[in-house]
C-alpha cells in the first residue's frame, strides 16, 4: 500500500528549514515524512570543532546517507573509523552500527538522508538528551 500524501515542491534558501540546537551540534531539517510521504528525510548536521556525536547506534529498518558539505567528519561504520573530507559520501545500511563526530579544528557539516523518512519526530528527544548530556570533546 502506498501513502497517498500529496507531495509539493520545496524550495529553501541557505539556512532555511526547521532548526534544532544541541549545543555544539546543530541540525536543520529540509524535508521529512510529512513532505515526502515518509519516503525519506533530508537534514543538515553541523558540528563545531572537536565535537563527539551521539555515540554508536544503528537503525533497524532505515538506511542513512551522509554527504560531507564542509570540513572533515569522522565516521564509524561497523567497527572502523574513517575520516571523510568535503565531497565524501557514506552509505550506512539498516542494522549497521555507526556514529559521526568532528575531530578536526574546523566546523564541519553533512547532508543526511534517512530512508524511509519521518526521522524528525525523534528530534525533540534527541535535543533533550543532548541538554542532559552536552557534546563532549572528540579528541
Residue pairs with C-beta under 8 A, 6 or more apart in sequence:
2 37
3 37
3 38
3 39
4 37
5 34
5 37
5 38
7 35
7 36
7 37
8 35
10 30
10 31
10 35
12 30
15 28
16 28
16 30
17 28
17 29
17 30
17 43
17 44
18 28
18 29
18 32
18 120
19 26
19 27
19 28
20 26
20 27
20 28
20 29
20 123
20 126
20 127
21 127
22 126
22 127
22 130
22 131
22 135
23 130
23 131
23 134
23 135
24 47
24 48
24 51
24 134
24 135
25 45
25 46
25 47
25 48
25 51
25 53
25 130
25 135
26 45
26 46
27 43
27 44
27 45
27 46
27 123
28 43
28 44
28 46
29 41
29 42
29 43
29 120
29 123
30 42
30 43
30 44
31 40
31 41
31 42
31 117
32 41
32 42
32 43
32 117
32 118
32 119
32 120
32 121
33 41
33 117
33 118
33 119
33 120
33 121
36 117
38 116
38 117
38 118
39 115
39 116
39 117
40 113
40 114
40 115
40 116
40 117
41 112
41 113
41 114
41 115
41 117
41 118
41 119
41 120
42 111
42 112
42 113
42 114
43 111
43 112
43 114
43 119
43 120
44 69
44 109
44 110
44 111
44 112
45 100
45 109
45 110
45 112
46 107
46 108
46 109
47 53
47 73
47 100
47 101
47 102
47 107
47 108
47 109
47 135
48 102
48 107
49 102
49 104
49 105
49 106
49 107
49 108
50 102
50 103
50 104
50 105
50 137
50 138
50 139
51 101
51 102
51 135
51 136
51 137
51 138
52 101
52 135
52 136
52 137
52 138
53 99
53 100
53 101
53 135
54 99
54 126
54 129
54 130
55 99
56 76
56 97
56 98
56 99
57 97
57 98
57 99
58 94
58 95
58 96
58 97
58 98
59 94
59 95
59 114
60 94
60 95
61 94
61 116
62 94
62 114
62 115
62 116
62 119
63 91
63 92
63 93
63 94
63 114
63 115
64 91
64 92
64 98
64 112
64 113
64 114
64 115
65 89
65 90
65 91
65 92
65 112
65 113
65 114
65 115
66 73
66 75
66 84
66 89
66 90
66 92
66 100
66 110
66 111
66 112
67 87
67 88
67 89
67 90
67 110
67 111
67 113
68 84
68 85
68 86
68 87
68 88
68 89
68 90
68 108
68 109
68 110
69 86
69 109
69 110
69 111
70 86
70 107
70 108
70 109
71 85
71 86
71 102
71 104
71 106
71 107
71 108
71 109
72 83
72 84
72 85
72 86
72 102
72 103
72 104
72 106
72 108
73 83
73 84
73 88
73 100
73 101
73 102
73 108
73 110
74 81
74 82
74 83
74 84
74 100
74 101
74 102
74 103
74 138
75 81
75 82
75 83
75 84
75 90
75 98
75 99
75 100
76 97
76 98
76 99
76 100
77 90
77 92
77 96
77 97
77 98
78 96
78 97
78 98
79 97
83 103
84 90
92 98
100 110
101 138
102 108
102 138
103 138
103 139
